Amino acid sequence: MNVRFDLALMAAAGFAWVFLPRSPLAAALAIAAACSQLLRLAGWKPHLTWRTPLLWILHLSYAWIAFGFILLSLAALKLSPSIAAFHALVVGSMAGLIVGMITRTALGHTGRPLKAGAGETAMYVLIQVGVIARLCAAFDVMGHRNDALLLAGASWSAAFLVYLVVYSPYLFRPRIDGKDG
């Protein structure tokens, strides 16, 4: 698909959600936006990246955009809570993409190989646990909303705490390759 068309679909779905949130039009535009994002993601062959955490976190996080639009469509049809779509888009997509990019960028700018270790993988998994727990809270799975919220907050916080612990030494010291940076 065309990037401009994909962006236009997402923008139209967003506007429809803001101005006609509980309408069939908002649902149709959101599902169209989800499909366009899934097609784009499929072209990147994400199934080939599972052995490369620096890539799978980006692909998985991007997939949350499509899933968020699916949930937005369901919310427009009153089949899902709106907050679920919000958290899929914000926690799943944005937090995952941010953590994926800040780890990748920090490794490169400190002269380290672009290879995720145990710390990075733990961050990536914790973000995913956090979004899944937050979605479970939104849907009040098995009546454990508060437990799911606690797990979501703890996972989210732990992911960024791991970043702080692992990356502070990298970021407060000179590059290991001696280059400017």
N, CA, C and O of each residue as an XYZ file, in Angstrom:
724
protein
N       0.833     -1.190      0.000
C       0.000      0.000      0.000
C       0.876      1.251      0.000
O       2.066      1.198      0.308
N       0.283      2.326     -0.338
C       0.937      3.615     -0.397
C       1.010      4.228      1.004
O       0.027      4.212      1.744
N       2.168      4.763      1.359
C       2.353      5.356      2.689
C       1.365      6.494      2.919
O       0.785      6.601      3.999
N       1.172      7.332      1.929
C       0.238      8.459      2.087
C      -1.180      7.961      2.332
O      -1.907      8.517      3.155
N      -1.564      6.920      1.618
C      -2.896      6.350      1.806
C      -3.036      5.785      3.209
O      -4.055      5.995      3.867
N      -2.005      5.061      3.675
C      -2.021      4.507      5.028
C      -2.165      5.610      6.074
O      -2.969      5.501      7.000
N      -1.380      6.667      5.915
C      -1.451      7.788      6.852
C      -2.810      8.468      6.797
O      -3.363      8.851      7.828
N      -3.344      8.617      5.595
C      -4.666      9.234      5.441
C      -5.742      8.390      6.127
O      -6.643      8.930      6.770
N      -5.648      7.075      5.989
C      -6.606      6.197      6.665
C      -6.518      6.342      8.182
O      -7.536      6.424      8.870
N      -5.296      6.372      8.690
C      -5.140      6.525     10.136
C      -5.659      7.881     10.605
O      -6.321      7.971     11.639
N      -5.363      8.931      9.850
C      -5.854     10.271     10.210
C      -7.377     10.318     10.152
O      -8.016     10.870     11.047
N      -7.956      9.742      9.107
C      -9.415      9.735      8.975
C     -10.051      8.950     10.125
O     -11.067      9.366     10.682
N      -9.447      7.817     10.473
C      -9.968      7.031     11.596
C      -9.870      7.828     12.896
O     -10.787      7.792     13.716
N      -8.764      8.545     13.085
C      -8.606      9.370     14.282
C      -9.635     10.491     14.347
O     -10.241     10.729     15.392
N      -9.826     11.176     13.227
C     -10.829     12.254     13.188
C     -12.231     11.702     13.415
O     -13.023     12.295     14.147
N     -12.541     10.568     12.790
C     -13.856      9.966     12.985
C     -14.058      9.588     14.447
O     -15.147      9.749     14.997
N     -12.983      9.078     15.076
C     -13.096      8.708     16.483
C     -13.345      9.948     17.349
O     -14.122      9.887     18.302
N     -12.704     11.053     17.033
C     -12.882     12.272     17.825
C     -14.279     12.875     17.617
O     -14.939     13.267     18.579
N     -14.721     12.945     16.358
C     -15.954     13.653     16.058
C     -17.193     12.762     15.972
O     -18.308     13.247     16.162
N     -17.022     11.487     15.693
C     -18.144     10.536     15.612
C     -17.734      9.218     16.276
O     -17.712      8.177     15.618
N     -17.413      9.254     17.560
C     -16.752      8.113     18.194
C     -17.534      6.802     18.186
O     -16.924      5.737     18.094
N     -18.803      6.842     18.274
C     -19.597      5.608     18.342
C     -20.404      5.423     17.065
O     -21.622      5.244     17.096
N     -19.701      5.469     15.951
C     -20.399      5.393     14.673
C     -19.850      4.271     13.799
O     -18.696      3.869     13.948
N     -20.673      3.770     12.896
C     -20.187      2.774     11.942
C     -19.054      3.330     11.065
O     -18.168      2.582     10.652
N     -19.081      4.641     10.779
C     -18.009      5.239      9.978
C     -16.678      5.145     10.717
O     -15.662      4.772     10.132
N     -16.690      5.483     11.998
C     -15.453      5.379     12.787
C     -14.961      3.934     12.825
O     -13.762      3.680     12.714
N     -15.883      2.995     12.982
C     -15.510      1.577     13.009
C     -14.913      1.143     11.680
O     -13.897      0.450     11.654
N     -15.530      1.541     10.581
C     -15.042      1.143      9.254
C     -13.676      1.746      8.960
O     -12.791      1.065      8.441
N     -13.505      3.016      9.290
C     -12.213      3.649      9.039
C     -11.115      3.050      9.911
O      -9.984      2.873      9.459
N     -11.449      2.737     11.159
C     -10.453      2.140     12.063
C     -10.040      0.751     11.586
O      -8.859      0.406     11.634
N     -10.997     -0.043     11.129
C     -10.629     -1.386     10.658
C      -9.844     -1.293      9.351
O      -8.950     -2.104      9.110
N     -10.166     -0.318      8.507
C      -9.395     -0.118      7.272
C      -7.957      0.295      7.606
O      -7.007     -0.176      6.981
N      -7.811      1.179      8.596
C      -6.469      1.606      9.020
C      -5.697      0.414      9.582
O      -4.505      0.262      9.312
N      -6.363     -0.419     10.353
C      -5.705     -1.610     10.915
C      -5.224     -2.535      9.800
O      -4.097     -3.029      9.835
N      -6.074     -2.761      8.828
C      -5.702     -3.649      7.711
C      -4.524     -3.090      6.927
O      -3.625     -3.834      6.536
N      -4.526     -1.784      6.699
C      -3.414     -1.193      5.949
C      -2.102     -1.331      6.721
O      -1.051     -1.551      6.118
N      -2.154     -1.205      8.034
C      -0.941     -1.345      8.837
C      -0.478     -2.794      8.897
O       0.723     -3.062      8.892
N      -1.414     -3.723      8.951
C      -1.038     -5.144      8.942
C      -0.395     -5.538      7.612
O       0.550     -6.326      7.588
N      -0.902     -4.996      6.519
C      -0.292     -5.268      5.209
C       1.132     -4.714      5.138
O       2.038     -5.372      4.628
N       1.315     -3.511      5.651
C       2.651     -2.905      5.670
C       3.598     -3.764      6.513
O       4.714     -4.067      6.092
N       3.146     -4.147      7.691
C       3.967     -4.961      8.586
C       4.315     -6.307      7.944
O       5.453     -6.765      8.048
N       3.364     -6.926      7.295
C       3.618     -8.225      6.652
C       4.732     -8.117      5.618
O       5.507     -9.056      5.438
N       4.812     -6.981      4.941
C       5.863     -6.779      3.948
C       7.259     -6.726      4.556
O       8.247     -6.939      3.852
N       7.351     -6.452      5.816
C       8.646     -6.406      6.498
C       9.105     -7.787      6.957
O      10.224     -7.936      7.446
N       8.259     -8.788      6.804
C       8.562    -10.166      7.183
C       8.976    -10.293      8.663
O      10.058    -10.792      8.971
N       8.104     -9.835      9.564
C       8.468     -9.865     10.984
C       8.736    -11.260     11.531
O       9.460    -11.403     12.516
N       8.173    -12.281     10.919
C       8.396    -13.652     11.388
C       9.859    -14.078     11.253
O      10.274    -15.068     11.856
N      10.630    -13.349     10.477
C      12.049    -13.683     10.306
C      12.944    -13.004     11.355
O      14.155    -13.226     11.364
N      12.365    -12.188     12.228
C      13.182    -11.393     13.157
C      13.165    -11.892     14.595
O      13.761    -11.250     15.460
N      12.507    -13.007     14.884
C      12.352    -13.428     16.271
C      13.671    -13.730     16.968
O      13.720    -13.750     18.198
N      14.722    -13.960     16.228
C      16.033    -14.217     16.848
C      16.845    -12.936     17.030
O      17.972    -12.975     17.523
N      16.269    -11.804     16.632
C      16.961    -10.525     16.718
C      16.104     -9.543     17.522
O      15.268     -8.840     16.955
N      16.313     -9.495     18.847
C      15.461     -8.649     19.678
C      15.408     -7.172     19.259
O      14.363     -6.536     19.392
N      16.522     -6.620     18.753
C      16.503     -5.215     18.328
C      15.540     -4.983     17.166
O      15.104     -3.855     16.937
N      15.211     -6.027     16.442
C      14.229     -5.912     15.359
C      12.837     -6.353     15.801
O      11.855     -5.679     15.491
N      12.735     -7.468     16.517
C      11.387     -7.941     16.840
C      10.645     -6.967     17.732
O       9.419     -6.879     17.657
N      11.365     -6.222     18.586
C      10.652     -5.254     19.414
C      10.011     -4.172     18.537
O       8.907     -3.715     18.828
N      10.692     -3.768     17.479
C      10.132     -2.757     16.582
C       8.940     -3.306     15.815
O       7.927     -2.621     15.677
N       9.046     -4.523     15.317
C       7.938     -5.120     14.572
C       6.740     -5.397     15.477
O       5.601     -5.115     15.107
N       6.996     -5.942     16.646
C       5.905     -6.234     17.574
C       5.229     -4.938     18.031
O       4.004     -4.868     18.129
N       6.029     -3.932     18.305
C       5.468     -2.644     18.722
C       4.650     -2.015     17.608
O       3.609     -1.409     17.866
N       5.108     -2.152     16.382
C       4.352     -1.631     15.241
C       3.027     -2.392     15.086
O       2.014     -1.808     14.701
N       3.041     -3.676     15.384
C       1.815     -4.476     15.300
C       0.753     -3.965     16.269
O      -0.443     -4.098     16.010
N       1.187     -3.383     17.383
C       0.222     -2.828     18.335
C      -0.565     -1.666     17.723
O      -1.677     -1.385     18.169
N      -0.018     -0.988     16.719
C      -0.774      0.066     16.043
C      -2.000     -0.555     15.372
O      -3.118     -0.071     15.543
N      -1.786     -1.612     14.620
C      -2.903     -2.287     13.954
C      -3.901     -2.820     14.980
O      -5.111     -2.659     14.820
N      -3.388     -3.451     16.028
C      -4.274     -3.992     17.053
C      -5.053     -2.873     17.743
O      -6.229     -3.040     18.066
N      -4.398     -1.732     17.969
C      -5.081     -0.589     18.565
C      -6.229     -0.106     17.697
O      -7.294      0.243     18.206
N      -6.017     -0.085     16.381
C      -7.098      0.323     15.477
C      -8.219     -0.718     15.434
O      -9.387     -0.361     15.278
N      -7.878     -1.994     15.571
C      -8.923     -3.024     15.666
C      -9.762     -2.779     16.913
O     -10.991     -2.826     16.861
N      -9.097     -2.520     18.026
C      -9.823     -2.242     19.268
C     -10.630     -0.947     19.165
O     -11.718     -0.854     19.734
N     -10.114      0.042     18.454
C     -10.846      1.286     18.232
C     -12.116      1.013     17.432
O     -13.172      1.573     17.724
N     -12.009      0.159     16.435
C     -13.180     -0.225     15.652
C     -14.216     -0.916     16.534
O     -15.408     -0.620     16.462
N     -13.745     -1.833     17.361
C     -14.660     -2.524     18.271
C     -15.286     -1.561     19.274
O     -16.458     -1.699     19.625
N     -14.507     -0.590     19.731
C     -15.046      0.407     20.660
C     -16.109      1.264     19.986
O     -17.109      1.620     20.611
N     -15.899      1.597     18.717
C     -16.890      2.383     17.971
C     -18.206      1.620     17.854
O     -19.277      2.221     17.776
N     -18.118      0.301     17.842
C     -19.319     -0.537     17.767
C     -19.822     -0.943     19.152
O     -20.735     -1.759     19.278
N     -19.214     -0.364     20.184
C     -19.577     -0.624     21.579
C     -19.338     -2.083     21.995
O     -20.066     -2.637     22.819
N     -18.307     -2.684     21.408
C     -17.960     -4.065     21.720
C     -16.686     -4.173     22.560
O     -16.294     -5.268     22.964
N     -16.056     -3.054     22.814
C     -14.793     -3.029     23.533
C     -14.673     -1.681     24.242
O     -15.176     -0.674     23.743
N     -14.013     -1.652     25.395
C     -13.802     -0.350     26.038
C     -12.794      0.500     25.245
O     -11.785     -0.009     24.756
N     -13.083      1.777     25.132
C     -12.190      2.692     24.404
C     -10.785      2.698     24.983
O      -9.805      2.820     24.248
N     -10.688      2.565     26.298
C      -9.388      2.632     26.954
C      -8.472      1.501     26.488
O      -7.250      1.649     26.510
N      -9.042      0.387     26.071
C      -8.219     -0.725     25.572
C      -7.479     -0.302     24.309
O      -6.290     -0.581     24.157
N      -8.183      0.372     23.404
C      -7.542      0.855     22.174
C      -6.445      1.850     22.507
O      -5.353      1.793     21.941
N      -6.733      2.757     23.418
C      -5.764      3.766     23.824
C      -4.493      3.100     24.347
O      -3.388      3.493     23.971
N      -4.641      2.108     25.201
C      -3.462      1.465     25.784
C      -2.701      0.608     24.772
O      -1.476      0.515     24.841
N      -3.399     -0.006     23.855
C      -2.688     -0.756     22.805
C      -1.835      0.202     21.976
O      -0.689     -0.098     21.643
N      -2.409      1.356     21.651
C      -1.676      2.330     20.840
C      -0.546      2.999     21.617
O       0.548      3.183     21.085
N      -0.803      3.361     22.859
C       0.184      4.127     23.618
C       1.205      3.229     24.314
O       2.410      3.426     24.156
N       0.745      2.265     25.065
C       1.678      1.416     25.806
C       2.334      0.405     24.872
O       3.557      0.269     24.851
N       1.516     -0.297     24.107
C       2.077     -1.320     23.232
C       2.927     -0.750     22.128
O       4.071     -1.159     21.928
N       2.361      0.198     21.412
C       3.080      0.739     20.260
C       4.140      1.758     20.653
O       5.329      1.549     20.408
N       3.720      2.837     21.249
C       4.663      3.930     21.502
C       5.753      3.550     22.496
O       6.932      3.809     22.251
N       5.373      2.939     23.614
C       6.399      2.571     24.601
C       7.353      1.529     24.020
O       8.565      1.614     24.218
N       6.809      0.558     23.312
C       7.669     -0.452     22.698
C       8.614      0.138     21.675
O       9.799     -0.193     21.655
N       8.090      1.023     20.814
C       8.946      1.662     19.809
C       9.990      2.565     20.461
O      11.139      2.610     20.020
N       9.594      3.275     21.499
C      10.550      4.157     22.184
C      11.670      3.338     22.816
O      12.846      3.648     22.627
N      11.318      2.299     23.563
C      12.353      1.474     24.206
C      13.226      0.805     23.148
O      14.446      0.740     23.301
N      12.611      0.311     22.082
C      13.394     -0.304     21.009
C      14.368      0.664     20.378
O      15.512      0.307     20.099
N      13.925      1.884     20.152
C      14.801      2.865     19.503
C      15.842      3.451     20.454
O      16.981      3.677     20.045
N      15.477      3.702     21.715
C      16.487      4.287     22.611
C      17.589      3.292     22.939
O      18.734      3.685     23.162
N      17.255      2.007     22.972
C      18.323      1.030     23.201
C      19.220      0.935     21.965
O      20.445      0.949     22.079
N      18.617      0.841     20.813
C      19.376      0.739     19.557
C      20.252      1.976     19.355
O      21.430      1.855     19.020
N      19.686      3.149     19.557
C      20.419      4.401     19.369
C      21.550      4.536     20.378
O      22.665      4.919     20.025
N      21.258      4.219     21.631
C      22.300      4.331     22.662
C      23.453      3.368     22.394
O      24.615      3.726     22.584
N      23.142      2.158     21.957
C      24.221      1.226     21.626
C      25.099      1.796     20.522
O      26.325      1.801     20.635
N      24.473      2.273     19.463
C      25.236      2.818     18.338
C      26.045      4.046     18.707
O      27.202      4.174     18.307
N      25.443      4.950     19.469
C      26.128      6.202     19.813
C      27.178      6.045     20.901
O      27.943      6.974     21.164
N      27.222      4.880     21.537
C      28.274      4.643     22.527
C      29.347      3.701     21.976
O      30.243      3.269     22.701
N      29.239      3.391     20.685
C      30.248      2.564     20.032
C      30.097      1.080     20.277
O      31.013      0.308     19.993
N      28.976      0.676     20.791
C      28.752     -0.743     21.070
C      28.089     -1.428     19.877
O      27.443     -0.776     19.056
N      28.251     -2.733     19.789
C      27.590     -3.463     18.691
C      26.068     -3.375     18.819
O      25.527     -3.333     19.924
N      25.400     -3.347     17.691
C      23.935     -3.322     17.686
C      23.419     -4.740     17.906
O      22.957     -5.415     16.987
N      23.517     -5.157     19.157
C      23.092     -6.497     19.544
C      22.467     -6.408     20.927
O      23.070     -5.887     21.865
N      21.268     -6.915     21.035
C      20.574     -6.882     22.320
C      21.068     -8.006     23.215
O      21.221     -9.151     22.790
N      21.308     -7.650     24.446
C      21.680     -8.640     25.448
C      20.490     -8.958     26.338
O      19.346     -8.661     25.994
N      20.766     -9.557     27.469
C      19.709     -9.954     28.393
C      18.941     -8.743     28.926
O      17.724     -8.810     29.097
N      19.636     -7.649     29.185
C      18.969     -6.446     29.698
C      17.964     -5.881     28.715
O      16.836     -5.553     29.083
N      18.377     -5.772     27.474
C      17.479     -5.243     26.443
C      16.275     -6.152     26.255
O      15.134     -5.693     26.191
N      16.547     -7.450     26.169
C      15.447     -8.400     25.981
C      14.478     -8.338     27.154
O      13.265     -8.420     26.962
N      15.004     -8.195     28.363
C      14.137     -8.068     29.539
C      13.263     -6.816     29.425
O      12.070     -6.867     29.724
N      13.847     -5.696     28.995
C      13.052     -4.472     28.818
C      11.925     -4.689     27.833
O      10.784     -4.297     28.081
N      12.248     -5.312     26.719
C      11.268     -5.517     25.655
C      10.126     -6.416     26.138
O       8.954     -6.147     25.872
N      10.484     -7.473     26.842
C       9.460     -8.388     27.351
C       8.613     -7.700     28.419
O       7.394     -7.869     28.446
N       9.246     -6.930     29.292
C       8.495     -6.232     30.337
C       7.481     -5.246     29.758
O       6.375     -5.124     30.284
N       7.837     -4.552     28.699
C       6.883     -3.643     28.054
C       5.697     -4.439     27.527
O       4.551     -4.014     27.674
N       5.961     -5.589     26.913
C       4.873     -6.406     26.370
C       3.995     -6.974     27.488
O       2.772     -7.010     27.354
N       4.606     -7.414     28.580
C       3.830     -7.881     29.734
C       2.955     -6.737     30.245
O       1.791     -6.944     30.590
N       3.521     -5.535     30.291
C       2.766     -4.378     30.762
C       1.550     -4.070     29.909
O       0.473     -3.794     30.438
N       1.711     -4.114     28.595
C       0.556     -3.798     27.735
C      -0.495     -4.895     27.812
O      -1.692     -4.605     27.827
N      -0.070     -6.136     27.860
C      -1.052     -7.225     27.961
C      -1.800     -7.138     29.292
O      -3.016     -7.320     29.340
N      -1.070     -6.861     30.363
C      -1.719     -6.704     31.666
C      -2.685     -5.520     31.658
O      -3.768     -5.589     32.239
N      -2.284     -4.435     30.995
C      -3.166     -3.262     30.937
C      -4.434     -3.563     30.146
O      -5.516     -3.094     30.498
N      -4.300     -4.341     29.086
C      -5.484     -4.751     28.329
C      -6.367     -5.682     29.154
O      -7.593     -5.579     29.105
N      -5.758     -6.582     29.907
C      -6.542     -7.440     30.801
C      -7.310     -6.594     31.814
O      -8.458     -6.900     32.138
N      -6.687     -5.542     32.310
C      -7.381     -4.638     33.240
C      -8.532     -3.924     32.541
O      -9.608     -3.781     33.121
N      -8.327     -3.480     31.324
C      -9.378     -2.775     30.587
C     -10.592     -3.669     30.371
O     -11.731     -3.203     30.417
N     -10.347     -4.952     30.136
C     -11.444     -5.896     29.915
C     -11.877     -6.592     31.209
O     -12.792     -7.415     31.202
N     -11.211     -6.256     32.315
C     -11.482     -6.838     33.629
C     -11.530     -8.364     33.546
O     -12.496     -9.002     33.965
N     -10.462     -8.920     32.994
C     -10.371    -10.366     32.800
C     -10.465    -11.081     34.147
O      -9.674    -10.826     35.055
N     -11.414    -11.950     34.256
C     -11.641    -12.791     35.439
C     -11.759    -11.980     36.727
O     -11.471    -12.499     37.806
N     -12.177    -10.720     36.633
C     -12.391     -9.916     37.830
C     -11.130     -9.497     38.561
O     -11.184     -9.158     39.743
N     -10.003     -9.513     37.881
C      -8.724     -9.169     38.506
C      -8.184     -7.842     37.978
O      -6.988     -7.716     37.717
N      -9.048     -6.871     37.824
C      -8.643     -5.586     37.259
C      -7.500     -4.945     38.045
O      -6.508     -4.511     37.459
N      -7.638     -4.885     39.366
C      -6.613     -4.216     40.179
C      -5.277     -4.954     40.129
O      -4.220     -4.324     40.079
N      -5.323     -6.283     40.142
C      -4.086     -7.063     40.032
C      -3.414     -6.806     38.684
O      -2.194     -6.658     38.601
N      -4.232     -6.757     37.631
C      -3.684     -6.506     36.291
C      -3.086     -5.098     36.208
O      -2.037     -4.905     35.595
N      -3.748     -4.120     36.822
C      -3.195     -2.754     36.834
C      -1.865     -2.708     37.574
O      -0.924     -2.044     37.140
N      -1.799     -3.410     38.680
C      -0.553     -3.463     39.456
C       0.565     -4.113     38.643
O       1.691     -3.617     38.630
N       0.259     -5.213     37.971
C       1.251     -5.885     37.126
C       1.677     -4.986     35.970
O       2.860     -4.921     35.638
N       0.723     -4.295     35.360
C       1.042     -3.398     34.241
C       1.983     -2.286     34.689
O       2.985     -2.014     34.028
N       1.664     -1.646     35.805
C       2.514     -0.564     36.312
C       3.890     -1.055     36.731
O       4.899     -0.396     36.479
N       3.924     -2.209     37.368
C       5.207     -2.768     37.810
C       6.072     -3.152     36.612
O       7.279     -2.910     36.614
N       5.464     -3.744     35.600
C       6.222     -4.146     34.408
C       6.773     -2.941     33.678
O       7.943     -2.908     33.298
N       5.916     -1.946     33.485
C       6.309     -0.705     32.810
C       7.479     -0.064     33.562
O       8.496      0.284     32.963
N       7.324      0.085     34.865
C       8.359      0.713     35.683
C       9.644     -0.105     35.668
O      10.737      0.454     35.577
N       9.517     -1.414     35.757
C      10.698     -2.285     35.755
C      11.450     -2.171     34.433
O      12.681     -2.188     34.419
N      10.722     -2.054     33.323
C      11.390     -1.928     32.022
C      12.281     -0.693     31.990
O      13.420     -0.757     31.529
N      11.769      0.420     32.476
C      12.559      1.647     32.447
C      13.631      1.665     33.535
O      14.655      2.330     33.382
N      13.406      0.949     34.620
C      14.443      0.798     35.645
C      15.610     -0.026     35.085
O      16.772      0.300     35.324
N      15.302     -1.078     34.352
C      16.361     -1.873     33.716
C      17.145     -0.992     32.747
O      18.373     -1.068     32.692
N      16.440     -0.154     31.980
C      17.145      0.765     31.066
C      18.107      1.657     31.857
O      19.267      1.819     31.477
N      17.625      2.221     32.939
C      18.456      3.101     33.758
C      19.691      2.368     34.272
O      20.799      2.899     34.199
N      19.516      1.172     34.782
C      20.626      0.404     35.347
C      21.622     -0.011     34.260
O      22.833      0.115     34.443
N      21.110     -0.504     33.131
C      21.998     -1.009     32.080
C      22.660      0.130     31.310
O      23.847      0.056     30.993
N      21.906      1.175     31.011
C      22.411      2.197     30.098
C      23.084      3.393     30.755
O      23.813      4.117     30.078
N      22.870      3.631     32.047
C      23.564      4.751     32.702
C      25.077      4.647     32.553
O      25.716      5.635     32.190
N      25.677      3.481     32.819
C      27.131      3.395     32.632
C      27.560      3.664     31.180
O      28.614      4.255     30.949
N      26.763      3.240     30.221
C      27.086      3.475     28.809
C      27.037      4.964     28.486
O      27.905      5.496     27.794
N      26.011      5.618     28.997
C      25.743      7.006     28.596
C      26.566      8.041     29.357
O      26.705      9.178     28.904
N      27.110      7.656     30.505
C      27.891      8.608     31.287
C      29.396      8.415     31.138
O      30.183      9.050     31.840
N      29.786      7.545     30.230
C      31.201      7.310     29.955
C      31.488      7.586     28.490
O      30.569      7.616     27.672
N      32.743      7.785     28.156
C      33.081      7.982     26.735
C      32.754      6.742     25.914
O      32.630      5.640     26.449
N      32.618      6.938     24.619
C      32.377      5.816     23.716
C      33.494      4.777     23.872
O      34.646      5.129     24.126
N      33.150      3.525     23.723
C      34.168      2.486     23.900
C      35.109      2.377     22.714
O      36.171      1.763     22.817
N      34.727      2.966     21.589
C      35.597      2.920     20.402
C      36.475      4.152     20.266
O      37.229      4.276     19.301
N      36.381      5.076     21.240
C      37.226      6.258     21.247
C      36.796      7.373     20.300
O      37.426      8.431     20.282
N      35.754      7.170     19.524
C      35.273      8.198     18.593
C      34.452      9.240     19.326
O      34.003      9.016     20.451
N      34.257     10.395     18.674
C      33.359     11.405     19.232
C      31.937     10.890     19.128
O      31.592     10.115     18.237
N      31.112     11.352     20.081
C      29.866     10.865     19.921
C      28.595     11.043     20.391
O      27.675     10.349     19.959
